[in-house]
Amino acid sequence: SAANRNPFDGCTVSVPEGERLQIGSDSFRSDERLGIGVIQDSVFVLVAGGLGERLGYGGIKVALPAETLTCCSFLETYIKTLLAIQEHGDADKPVPLVIMASADTYEMTVKLLE
């Protein structure tokens, strides 16, 4: 910092206590029901500002296939997941998605969405 002072001086690191849920357990299902009840009150943000150059890909990273069976892009898979959330909740209440793009990726992201 400008004051040459560490703002974390005096702080100690600790591992928070928590619960490890087993998929399918009663506790897991209970928490899942709670989450499903409020998930449509959330806003989902996708940071889509990167090109795939480091990956040897000439386009935007969100256009890369998310899996090999259908070759659906990461963006398509993400949106399908949000639509499934909406379908299983209140179908009349859209699940908001904000896509953060950069100057390098904006046009390609819009084209992918079309």
C-alpha positions in Angstrom: 0.0 0.0 0.0 1.0 3.6 -0.3 1.5 3.7 3.5 3.8 0.7 3.3 1.6 -1.2 5.7 0.1 -4.7 5.3 -3.6 -4.4 6.0 -3.6 -8.1 7.0 -1.1 -7.6 9.9 -2.5 -9.2 13.0 -4.9 -11.5 11.1 -4.6 -15.2 11.4 -5.5 -17.8 8.9 -7.9 -20.6 9.9 -9.8 -23.3 8.1 -13.5 -22.7 8.4 -15.7 -25.4 9.9 -18.2 -26.9 7.5 -20.0 -30.0 6.4 -19.1 -32.4 3.7 -22.3 -33.5 2.0 -22.6 -36.9 0.3 -24.5 -36.6 -2.9 -28.0 -38.2 -2.5 -27.9 -38.0 1.3 -30.9 -36.6 3.2 -28.8 -33.6 4.2 -27.7 -33.0 0.6 -31.4 -33.2 -0.6 -32.5 -30.9 2.1 -29.9 -28.3 1.1 -30.6 -28.8 -2.5 -34.3 -28.0 -2.0 -33.4 -24.8 -0.1 -31.1 -23.8 -3.0 -33.7 -24.5 -5.7 -36.2 -22.4 -3.8 -34.0 -19.3 -4.0 -31.8 -19.8 -7.1 -34.1 -17.7 -9.3 -33.4 -14.7 -7.0 -29.7 -15.0 -8.1 -28.0 -13.3 -11.0 -25.5 -15.4 -13.0 -22.4 -13.6 -14.3 -20.2 -15.2 -17.0 -16.8 -13.6 -17.5 -16.3 -14.0 -21.2 -13.4 -11.7 -21.9 -10.8 -14.2 -23.1 -9.6 -15.4 -26.4 -8.5 -19.0 -26.8 -5.1 -18.2 -28.1 -3.2 -19.9 -25.3 -5.2 -23.0 -25.9 -4.4 -23.0 -29.6 -7.9 -21.9 -30.5 -8.5 -18.9 -32.8 -11.9 -17.9 -31.3 -13.3 -17.0 -27.9 -13.1 -19.4 -25.1 -16.8 -19.6 -24.5 -17.2 -21.0 -28.0 -15.1 -24.0 -27.2 -16.9 -27.3 -26.9 -17.8 -28.1 -23.3 -18.0 -31.8 -24.0 -17.3 -34.2 -26.9 -20.7 -35.9 -27.4 -22.7 -33.0 -28.8 -19.8 -30.5 -29.1 -22.1 -27.9 -27.6 -20.1 -24.8 -26.7 -19.4 -23.8 -23.1 -21.8 -20.8 -23.6 -24.6 -23.0 -24.9 -24.2 -25.5 -22.1 -24.2 -22.7 -19.5 -27.4 -21.2 -21.0 -29.1 -24.6 -21.2 -28.4 -25.1 -17.5 -29.9 -21.7 -16.7 -33.0 -22.5 -18.8 -33.4 -25.8 -17.0 -33.2 -24.0 -13.6 -35.9 -21.6 -14.9 -38.1 -24.5 -16.2 -37.9 -26.3 -12.9 -38.7 -23.2 -10.9 -41.0 -20.4 -11.9 -41.1 -20.6 -15.7 -42.4 -17.0 -15.9 -39.4 -15.7 -14.0 -36.3 -15.4 -16.1 -33.0 -16.4 -14.7 -30.8 -13.3 -15.3 -27.5 -13.8 -17.1 -24.9 -11.1 -17.4 -22.1 -11.7 -19.9 -18.9 -9.7 -19.3 -17.1 -9.4 -22.6 -14.0 -7.5 -23.6 -13.4 -5.4 -26.6 -11.6 -8.4 -28.1 -14.5 -10.8 -27.5 -17.7 -8.7 -27.7 -18.5 -9.1 -31.4 -17.7 -12.8 -31.4 -19.9 -13.3 -28.3 -22.8 -11.5 -29.8 -22.5 -13.6 -33.0 -22.3 -16.8 -31.0 -25.5 -15.8 -29.2 -27.3 -15.2 -32.5 
